[in-house]
Amino acid sequence: MMNCKEATRMVSEGLDRELALGEKFRLRLHLLICDYCRNFSRQGEFLRRAARSAAKRKADD
Ligand SMILES: [Zn+2]
């Protein structure tokens, strides 16, 4: 089973690159049982979206 350290690292990496199928699967399993990492993952996606829309807004100016 993946531990929290690995899981948070996977989440961060997943924001930068496409994770391998096995990695995604292992991460999913961990997120199912771990509130902390689920939150971390949600925040990561939120931050990425926010950064993206900020960049887009800048490009639209
Ligand atoms: Zn965890």
PDB file of the backbone (N, CA, C, O) and the ligand in Angstrom, with CONECT records:
HET     ZN  A 101       1
ATOM      1  N   MET A   1       0.846  -1.215   0.000  1.00  0.00           N
ATOM      2  CA  MET A   1       0.000   0.000   0.000  1.00  0.00           C
ATOM      3  C   MET A   1       0.875   1.256   0.000  1.00  0.00           C
ATOM      4  O   MET A   1       1.890   1.326   0.693  1.00  0.00           O
ATOM      5  N   MET A   2       0.473   2.197  -0.758  1.00  0.00           N
ATOM      6  CA  MET A   2       1.184   3.474  -0.851  1.00  0.00           C
ATOM      7  C   MET A   2       1.063   4.236   0.470  1.00  0.00           C
ATOM      8  O   MET A   2       0.003   4.214   1.096  1.00  0.00           O
ATOM      9  N   ASN A   3       2.124   4.904   0.898  1.00  0.00           N
ATOM     10  CA  ASN A   3       1.974   5.736   2.095  1.00  0.00           C
ATOM     11  C   ASN A   3       1.706   7.200   1.705  1.00  0.00           C
ATOM     12  O   ASN A   3       1.727   7.553   0.526  1.00  0.00           O
ATOM     13  N   CYS A   4       1.458   8.035   2.709  1.00  0.00           N
ATOM     14  CA  CYS A   4       1.049   9.421   2.439  1.00  0.00           C
ATOM     15  C   CYS A   4       2.145  10.208   1.717  1.00  0.00           C
ATOM     16  O   CYS A   4       1.866  11.055   0.869  1.00  0.00           O
ATOM     17  N   LYS A   5       3.367   9.916   2.066  1.00  0.00           N
ATOM     18  CA  LYS A   5       4.469  10.640   1.443  1.00  0.00           C
ATOM     19  C   LYS A   5       4.504  10.369  -0.064  1.00  0.00           C
ATOM     20  O   LYS A   5       4.653  11.278  -0.881  1.00  0.00           O
ATOM     21  N   GLU A   6       4.360   9.083  -0.396  1.00  0.00           N
ATOM     22  CA  GLU A   6       4.330   8.703  -1.803  1.00  0.00           C
ATOM     23  C   GLU A   6       3.108   9.293  -2.506  1.00  0.00           C
ATOM     24  O   GLU A   6       3.190   9.787  -3.631  1.00  0.00           O
ATOM     25  N   ALA A   7       1.985   9.226  -1.814  1.00  0.00           N
ATOM     26  CA  ALA A   7       0.733   9.663  -2.424  1.00  0.00           C
ATOM     27  C   ALA A   7       0.759  11.160  -2.731  1.00  0.00           C
ATOM     28  O   ALA A   7       0.337  11.579  -3.809  1.00  0.00           O
ATOM     29  N   THR A   8       1.249  11.963  -1.793  1.00  0.00           N
ATOM     30  CA  THR A   8       1.293  13.402  -2.054  1.00  0.00           C
ATOM     31  C   THR A   8       2.289  13.715  -3.175  1.00  0.00           C
ATOM     32  O   THR A   8       2.085  14.638  -3.965  1.00  0.00           O
ATOM     33  N   ARG A   9       3.356  12.938  -3.228  1.00  0.00           N
ATOM     34  CA  ARG A   9       4.321  13.146  -4.308  1.00  0.00           C
ATOM     35  C   ARG A   9       3.680  12.810  -5.667  1.00  0.00           C
ATOM     36  O   ARG A   9       3.878  13.520  -6.652  1.00  0.00           O
ATOM     37  N   MET A  10       2.917  11.724  -5.695  1.00  0.00           N
ATOM     38  CA  MET A  10       2.211  11.329  -6.918  1.00  0.00           C
ATOM     39  C   MET A  10       1.225  12.411  -7.344  1.00  0.00           C
ATOM     40  O   MET A  10       1.113  12.733  -8.526  1.00  0.00           O
ATOM     41  N   VAL A  11       0.516  12.964  -6.370  1.00  0.00           N
ATOM     42  CA  VAL A  11      -0.457  14.013  -6.677  1.00  0.00           C
ATOM     43  C   VAL A  11       0.262  15.197  -7.328  1.00  0.00           C
ATOM     44  O   VAL A  11      -0.185  15.714  -8.352  1.00  0.00           O
ATOM     45  N   SER A  12       1.371  15.619  -6.731  1.00  0.00           N
ATOM     46  CA  SER A  12       2.122  16.750  -7.294  1.00  0.00           C
ATOM     47  C   SER A  12       2.635  16.432  -8.685  1.00  0.00           C
ATOM     48  O   SER A  12       2.561  17.258  -9.595  1.00  0.00           O
ATOM     49  N   GLU A  13       3.156  15.223  -8.839  1.00  0.00           N
ATOM     50  CA  GLU A  13       3.676  14.847 -10.152  1.00  0.00           C
ATOM     51  C   GLU A  13       2.561  14.770 -11.178  1.00  0.00           C
ATOM     52  O   GLU A  13       2.741  15.109 -12.347  1.00  0.00           O
ATOM     53  N   GLY A  14       1.413  14.320 -10.716  1.00  0.00           N
ATOM     54  CA  GLY A  14       0.271  14.195 -11.613  1.00  0.00           C
ATOM     55  C   GLY A  14      -0.191  15.535 -12.172  1.00  0.00           C
ATOM     56  O   GLY A  14      -0.861  15.588 -13.204  1.00  0.00           O
ATOM     57  N   LEU A  15       0.168  16.612 -11.488  1.00  0.00           N
ATOM     58  CA  LEU A  15      -0.192  17.933 -11.997  1.00  0.00           C
ATOM     59  C   LEU A  15       0.727  18.340 -13.143  1.00  0.00           C
ATOM     60  O   LEU A  15       0.367  19.168 -13.980  1.00  0.00           O
ATOM     61  N   ASP A  16       1.900  17.755 -13.169  1.00  0.00           N
ATOM     62  CA  ASP A  16       2.893  18.127 -14.184  1.00  0.00           C
ATOM     63  C   ASP A  16       2.982  17.156 -15.339  1.00  0.00           C
ATOM     64  O   ASP A  16       3.353  17.520 -16.455  1.00  0.00           O
ATOM     65  N   ARG A  17       2.633  15.905 -15.051  1.00  0.00           N
ATOM     66  CA  ARG A  17       2.740  14.905 -16.117  1.00  0.00           C
ATOM     67  C   ARG A  17       1.615  13.890 -15.970  1.00  0.00           C
ATOM     68  O   ARG A  17       1.010  13.758 -14.907  1.00  0.00           O
ATOM     69  N   GLU A  18       1.352  13.185 -17.049  1.00  0.00           N
ATOM     70  CA  GLU A  18       0.372  12.117 -17.019  1.00  0.00           C
ATOM     71  C   GLU A  18       0.956  10.945 -16.245  1.00  0.00           C
ATOM     72  O   GLU A  18       2.041  10.463 -16.570  1.00  0.00           O
ATOM     73  N   LEU A  19       0.242  10.484 -15.219  1.00  0.00           N
ATOM     74  CA  LEU A  19       0.727   9.349 -14.438  1.00  0.00           C
ATOM     75  C   LEU A  19       0.483   8.047 -15.192  1.00  0.00           C
ATOM     76  O   LEU A  19      -0.470   7.928 -15.962  1.00  0.00           O
ATOM     77  N   ALA A  20       1.357   7.079 -14.957  1.00  0.00           N
ATOM     78  CA  ALA A  20       1.151   5.752 -15.535  1.00  0.00           C
ATOM     79  C   ALA A  20      -0.106   5.124 -14.922  1.00  0.00           C
ATOM     80  O   ALA A  20      -0.519   5.479 -13.819  1.00  0.00           O
ATOM     81  N   LEU A  21      -0.691   4.202 -15.650  1.00  0.00           N
ATOM     82  CA  LEU A  21      -1.932   3.581 -15.202  1.00  0.00           C
ATOM     83  C   LEU A  21      -1.809   2.973 -13.810  1.00  0.00           C
ATOM     84  O   LEU A  21      -2.693   3.133 -12.969  1.00  0.00           O
ATOM     85  N   GLY A  22      -0.700   2.273 -13.578  1.00  0.00           N
ATOM     86  CA  GLY A  22      -0.471   1.645 -12.280  1.00  0.00           C
ATOM     87  C   GLY A  22      -0.348   2.675 -11.162  1.00  0.00           C
ATOM     88  O   GLY A  22      -0.824   2.457 -10.048  1.00  0.00           O
ATOM     89  N   GLU A  23       0.287   3.784 -11.469  1.00  0.00           N
ATOM     90  CA  GLU A  23       0.444   4.856 -10.486  1.00  0.00           C
ATOM     91  C   GLU A  23      -0.908   5.454 -10.133  1.00  0.00           C
ATOM     92  O   GLU A  23      -1.228   5.654  -8.961  1.00  0.00           O
ATOM     93  N   LYS A  24      -1.695   5.734 -11.160  1.00  0.00           N
ATOM     94  CA  LYS A  24      -3.033   6.289 -10.940  1.00  0.00           C
ATOM     95  C   LYS A  24      -3.858   5.358 -10.069  1.00  0.00           C
ATOM     96  O   LYS A  24      -4.540   5.790  -9.140  1.00  0.00           O
ATOM     97  N   PHE A  25      -3.783   4.078 -10.385  1.00  0.00           N
ATOM     98  CA  PHE A  25      -4.563   3.090  -9.663  1.00  0.00           C
ATOM     99  C   PHE A  25      -4.170   3.053  -8.191  1.00  0.00           C
ATOM    100  O   PHE A  25      -5.026   3.064  -7.307  1.00  0.00           O
ATOM    101  N   ARG A  26      -2.864   3.009  -7.941  1.00  0.00           N
ATOM    102  CA  ARG A  26      -2.377   2.972  -6.564  1.00  0.00           C
ATOM    103  C   ARG A  26      -2.744   4.258  -5.809  1.00  0.00           C
ATOM    104  O   ARG A  26      -3.095   4.224  -4.630  1.00  0.00           O
ATOM    105  N   LEU A  27      -2.655   5.372  -6.507  1.00  0.00           N
ATOM    106  CA  LEU A  27      -3.005   6.646  -5.897  1.00  0.00           C
ATOM    107  C   LEU A  27      -4.496   6.681  -5.550  1.00  0.00           C
ATOM    108  O   LEU A  27      -4.877   7.080  -4.449  1.00  0.00           O
ATOM    109  N   ARG A  28      -5.331   6.259  -6.500  1.00  0.00           N
ATOM    110  CA  ARG A  28      -6.774   6.196  -6.257  1.00  0.00           C
ATOM    111  C   ARG A  28      -7.095   5.408  -5.003  1.00  0.00           C
ATOM    112  O   ARG A  28      -7.873   5.844  -4.155  1.00  0.00           O
ATOM    113  N   LEU A  29      -6.478   4.235  -4.903  1.00  0.00           N
ATOM    114  CA  LEU A  29      -6.707   3.374  -3.744  1.00  0.00           C
ATOM    115  C   LEU A  29      -6.364   4.104  -2.451  1.00  0.00           C
ATOM    116  O   LEU A  29      -7.091   4.025  -1.461  1.00  0.00           O
ATOM    117  N   HIS A  30      -5.260   4.802  -2.481  1.00  0.00           N
ATOM    118  CA  HIS A  30      -4.850   5.531  -1.284  1.00  0.00           C
ATOM    119  C   HIS A  30      -5.839   6.645  -0.965  1.00  0.00           C
ATOM    120  O   HIS A  30      -6.209   6.841   0.192  1.00  0.00           O
ATOM    121  N   LEU A  31      -6.264   7.372  -1.990  1.00  0.00           N
ATOM    122  CA  LEU A  31      -7.185   8.490  -1.772  1.00  0.00           C
ATOM    123  C   LEU A  31      -8.524   8.010  -1.205  1.00  0.00           C
ATOM    124  O   LEU A  31      -9.205   8.736  -0.481  1.00  0.00           O
ATOM    125  N   LEU A  32      -8.880   6.780  -1.550  1.00  0.00           N
ATOM    126  CA  LEU A  32     -10.128   6.219  -1.027  1.00  0.00           C
ATOM    127  C   LEU A  32     -10.103   6.086   0.497  1.00  0.00           C
ATOM    128  O   LEU A  32     -11.123   6.250   1.166  1.00  0.00           O
ATOM    129  N   ILE A  33      -8.940   5.792   1.020  1.00  0.00           N
ATOM    130  CA  ILE A  33      -8.863   5.515   2.456  1.00  0.00           C
ATOM    131  C   ILE A  33      -8.239   6.657   3.254  1.00  0.00           C
ATOM    132  O   ILE A  33      -8.192   6.597   4.483  1.00  0.00           O
ATOM    133  N   CYS A  34      -7.761   7.692   2.571  1.00  0.00           N
ATOM    134  CA  CYS A  34      -7.019   8.721   3.293  1.00  0.00           C
ATOM    135  C   CYS A  34      -7.585  10.122   3.045  1.00  0.00           C
ATOM    136  O   CYS A  34      -7.464  10.665   1.947  1.00  0.00           O
ATOM    137  N   ASP A  35      -8.199  10.692   4.068  1.00  0.00           N
ATOM    138  CA  ASP A  35      -8.781  12.032   3.965  1.00  0.00           C
ATOM    139  C   ASP A  35      -7.731  13.085   3.688  1.00  0.00           C
ATOM    140  O   ASP A  35      -7.937  14.004   2.896  1.00  0.00           O
ATOM    141  N   TYR A  36      -6.598  12.932   4.357  1.00  0.00           N
ATOM    142  CA  TYR A  36      -5.552  13.931   4.222  1.00  0.00           C
ATOM    143  C   TYR A  36      -5.125  14.073   2.762  1.00  0.00           C
ATOM    144  O   TYR A  36      -5.071  15.182   2.230  1.00  0.00           O
ATOM    145  N   CYS A  37      -4.828  12.969   2.131  1.00  0.00           N
ATOM    146  CA  CYS A  37      -4.351  13.026   0.752  1.00  0.00           C
ATOM    147  C   CYS A  37      -5.465  13.390  -0.227  1.00  0.00           C
ATOM    148  O   CYS A  37      -5.213  13.988  -1.274  1.00  0.00           O
ATOM    149  N   ARG A  38      -6.687  13.027   0.120  1.00  0.00           N
ATOM    150  CA  ARG A  38      -7.810  13.411  -0.724  1.00  0.00           C
ATOM    151  C   ARG A  38      -7.904  14.938  -0.741  1.00  0.00           C
ATOM    152  O   ARG A  38      -8.073  15.547  -1.798  1.00  0.00           O
ATOM    153  N   ASN A  39      -7.795  15.537   0.420  1.00  0.00           N
ATOM    154  CA  ASN A  39      -7.791  16.996   0.516  1.00  0.00           C
ATOM    155  C   ASN A  39      -6.640  17.610  -0.251  1.00  0.00           C
ATOM    156  O   ASN A  39      -6.801  18.586  -0.982  1.00  0.00           O
ATOM    157  N   PHE A  40      -5.483  17.017  -0.067  1.00  0.00           N
ATOM    158  CA  PHE A  40      -4.286  17.510  -0.725  1.00  0.00           C
ATOM    159  C   PHE A  40      -4.487  17.488  -2.243  1.00  0.00           C
ATOM    160  O   PHE A  40      -4.133  18.436  -2.945  1.00  0.00           O
ATOM    161  N   SER A  41      -5.054  16.404  -2.725  1.00  0.00           N
ATOM    162  CA  SER A  41      -5.292  16.245  -4.146  1.00  0.00           C
ATOM    163  C   SER A  41      -6.305  17.282  -4.660  1.00  0.00           C
ATOM    164  O   SER A  41      -6.137  17.858  -5.735  1.00  0.00           O
ATOM    165  N   ARG A  42      -7.342  17.498  -3.873  1.00  0.00           N
ATOM    166  CA  ARG A  42      -8.361  18.474  -4.268  1.00  0.00           C
ATOM    167  C   ARG A  42      -7.749  19.874  -4.349  1.00  0.00           C
ATOM    168  O   ARG A  42      -7.990  20.627  -5.293  1.00  0.00           O
ATOM    169  N   GLN A  43      -6.955  20.195  -3.334  1.00  0.00           N
ATOM    170  CA  GLN A  43      -6.314  21.512  -3.317  1.00  0.00           C
ATOM    171  C   GLN A  43      -5.365  21.677  -4.488  1.00  0.00           C
ATOM    172  O   GLN A  43      -5.300  22.744  -5.100  1.00  0.00           O
ATOM    173  N   GLY A  44      -4.637  20.630  -4.794  1.00  0.00           N
ATOM    174  CA  GLY A  44      -3.698  20.680  -5.904  1.00  0.00           C
ATOM    175  C   GLY A  44      -4.412  20.986  -7.203  1.00  0.00           C
ATOM    176  O   GLY A  44      -3.953  21.816  -7.988  1.00  0.00           O
ATOM    177  N   GLU A  45      -5.534  20.321  -7.437  1.00  0.00           N
ATOM    178  CA  GLU A  45      -6.287  20.568  -8.657  1.00  0.00           C
ATOM    179  C   GLU A  45      -6.856  21.972  -8.672  1.00  0.00           C
ATOM    180  O   GLU A  45      -6.872  22.646  -9.703  1.00  0.00           O
ATOM    181  N   PHE A  46      -7.323  22.400  -7.514  1.00  0.00           N
ATOM    182  CA  PHE A  46      -7.880  23.745  -7.414  1.00  0.00           C
ATOM    183  C   PHE A  46      -6.819  24.796  -7.747  1.00  0.00           C
ATOM    184  O   PHE A  46      -7.060  25.729  -8.513  1.00  0.00           O
ATOM    185  N   LEU A  47      -5.630  24.615  -7.146  1.00  0.00           N
ATOM    186  CA  LEU A  47      -4.550  25.581  -7.373  1.00  0.00           C
ATOM    187  C   LEU A  47      -4.134  25.603  -8.834  1.00  0.00           C
ATOM    188  O   LEU A  47      -3.850  26.659  -9.399  1.00  0.00           O
ATOM    189  N   ARG A  48      -4.102  24.418  -9.437  1.00  0.00           N
ATOM    190  CA  ARG A  48      -3.692  24.360 -10.834  1.00  0.00           C
ATOM    191  C   ARG A  48      -4.709  25.081 -11.726  1.00  0.00           C
ATOM    192  O   ARG A  48      -4.347  25.836 -12.628  1.00  0.00           O
ATOM    193  N   ARG A  49      -5.993  24.823 -11.447  1.00  0.00           N
ATOM    194  CA  ARG A  49      -7.027  25.498 -12.229  1.00  0.00           C
ATOM    195  C   ARG A  49      -6.932  27.001 -12.050  1.00  0.00           C
ATOM    196  O   ARG A  49      -7.038  27.756 -13.017  1.00  0.00           O
ATOM    197  N   ALA A  50      -6.732  27.440 -10.802  1.00  0.00           N
ATOM    198  CA  ALA A  50      -6.636  28.870 -10.511  1.00  0.00           C
ATOM    199  C   ALA A  50      -5.453  29.482 -11.257  1.00  0.00           C
ATOM    200  O   ALA A  50      -5.562  30.565 -11.832  1.00  0.00           O
ATOM    201  N   ALA A  51      -4.326  28.778 -11.239  1.00  0.00           N
ATOM    202  CA  ALA A  51      -3.136  29.293 -11.916  1.00  0.00           C
ATOM    203  C   ALA A  51      -3.380  29.377 -13.412  1.00  0.00           C
ATOM    204  O   ALA A  51      -2.958  30.324 -14.076  1.00  0.00           O
ATOM    205  N   ARG A  52      -4.075  28.361 -13.935  1.00  0.00           N
ATOM    206  CA  ARG A  52      -4.374  28.342 -15.365  1.00  0.00           C
ATOM    207  C   ARG A  52      -5.268  29.499 -15.769  1.00  0.00           C
ATOM    208  O   ARG A  52      -4.992  30.194 -16.746  1.00  0.00           O
ATOM    209  N   SER A  53      -6.344  29.708 -15.014  1.00  0.00           N
ATOM    210  CA  SER A  53      -7.280  30.747 -15.428  1.00  0.00           C
ATOM    211  C   SER A  53      -6.639  32.119 -15.251  1.00  0.00           C
ATOM    212  O   SER A  53      -6.948  33.049 -15.996  1.00  0.00           O
ATOM    213  N   ALA A  54      -5.742  32.252 -14.265  1.00  0.00           N
ATOM    214  CA  ALA A  54      -5.026  33.511 -14.102  1.00  0.00           C
ATOM    215  C   ALA A  54      -4.133  33.760 -15.314  1.00  0.00           C
ATOM    216  O   ALA A  54      -4.052  34.881 -15.816  1.00  0.00           O
ATOM    217  N   ALA A  55      -3.463  32.705 -15.778  1.00  0.00           N
ATOM    218  CA  ALA A  55      -2.580  32.826 -16.931  1.00  0.00           C
ATOM    219  C   ALA A  55      -3.401  33.160 -18.176  1.00  0.00           C
ATOM    220  O   ALA A  55      -2.981  33.957 -19.015  1.00  0.00           O
ATOM    221  N   LYS A  56      -4.578  32.537 -18.282  1.00  0.00           N
ATOM    222  CA  LYS A  56      -5.427  32.771 -19.433  1.00  0.00           C
ATOM    223  C   LYS A  56      -5.913  34.221 -19.440  1.00  0.00           C
ATOM    224  O   LYS A  56      -5.920  34.891 -20.472  1.00  0.00           O
ATOM    225  N   ARG A  57      -6.318  34.683 -18.253  1.00  0.00           N
ATOM    226  CA  ARG A  57      -6.798  36.053 -18.163  1.00  0.00           C
ATOM    227  C   ARG A  57      -5.716  37.021 -18.635  1.00  0.00           C
ATOM    228  O   ARG A  57      -5.987  37.991 -19.343  1.00  0.00           O
ATOM    229  N   LYS A  58      -4.504  36.732 -18.229  1.00  0.00           N
ATOM    230  CA  LYS A  58      -3.385  37.589 -18.605  1.00  0.00           C
ATOM    231  C   LYS A  58      -3.213  37.583 -20.130  1.00  0.00           C
ATOM    232  O   LYS A  58      -2.958  38.618 -20.746  1.00  0.00           O
ATOM    233  N   ALA A  59      -3.359  36.382 -20.726  1.00  0.00           N
ATOM    234  CA  ALA A  59      -3.169  36.264 -22.165  1.00  0.00           C
ATOM    235  C   ALA A  59      -4.282  36.987 -22.928  1.00  0.00           C
ATOM    236  O   ALA A  59      -4.069  37.479 -24.036  1.00  0.00           O
ATOM    237  N   ASP A  60      -5.474  37.045 -22.319  1.00  0.00           N
ATOM    238  CA  ASP A  60      -6.608  37.689 -22.986  1.00  0.00           C
ATOM    239  C   ASP A  60      -6.518  39.213 -22.997  1.00  0.00           C
ATOM    240  O   ASP A  60      -7.140  39.872 -23.831  1.00  0.00           O
ATOM    241  N   ASP A  61      -5.756  39.756 -22.085  1.00  0.00           N
ATOM    242  CA  ASP A  61      -5.676  41.214 -21.961  1.00  0.00           C
ATOM    243  C   ASP A  61      -5.153  41.884 -23.240  1.00  0.00           C
ATOM    244  O   ASP A  61      -5.030  43.108 -23.290  1.00  0.00           O
TER     245      ASP A  61
HETATM  246 ZN    ZN A 101      -2.501   9.671   2.705  1.00  0.00          ZN2+
END
